[in-house]
Amino acid sequence: MSNHFRMCASAYREGEVIDVTVYAGLPDGCHDGKITGISLEDPEVLEIFISFARRSGPCENTMIWTWASRCVVPYNGQTRVELIGTFEGKSFRLGAQIPDSKPNYVACGFMVIARNVEHSPRLGCLSVLGGTEIPEGYSKVYPQTEQDPDSRADCEAWRQANCA
């Protein structure tokens, strides 16, 4: 599996629905993801099936990028979400608890990377999943600490304010 592939999910129950957002850090813009199915058969687990693949045809976008997809499903007593998928021919499974309301913590931490050049505003900024392998010629510019991953919205706001 590519060193640039990372994935996480944010899920919570809001009344009679479960709100799930799946994020994946993909190795380049030539890859894409798709939710291929949802299963509510298990009374305790919401299963989401995902497939990641390289797009057909020529592709010159070699920069990592973040894919995201959101789904809202009926709540039937599930307490866990399981992501079941494939990437580059390998299978994976990732699980998370479903809290009863939107959590106050960042379930999927993000960071901003920029080109390694002295320039203000910064150039070539991207919001990517925390822990993503940073490409050569780039460095992490926000947030400043490893212990405090930030939300995607906060990273996008910082990027808009500080990057060209």
URWONOR-V572017 format. One line per field, one symbol per residue. ss: DSSP state (2 for helix, 1 for strand, 0 for the rest). phi: phi as a letter, one per 40 degrees, with the letter a starting at -180 (. if undefined). burial: + if it has 9 or more other ideal C-beta (glycine too) atoms within 8 Angstrom, else -. A space follows every 10 residues. Layout:
BEGIN
ss = ???
phi = ???
burial = ???
END
This chain:
BEGIN
ss = 0000011111 1111001111 1111110000 1111111110 0000111111 1111000000 0000111111 1111000001 1111111001 1111111010 0000000001 1111100000 0100011110 0000000111 1100000001 0222222222 2210
phi = .ccccbaabb bacbgcbbbb bbbbcccacc babaccabbb cccbbcbbbb bbacccgcab cccdabcaab bbbccbgcbb bbcbabafgb caabbacbcc adccbccbcb abbaccbcab ccbgcbcbcd gccccdgbac baccbccbcb cccccccccc cbbc
burial = ---+++++++ +++---++++ ++++++-++- +-+-+--+-+ -+--++++++ ++------+- ---++++++- +-+-+--+-+ +++++++--- -+-+-+-++- ------++++ +++++----- -++-++++++ -+--+--+-- ++------++ -+-+++-++- -++-
END
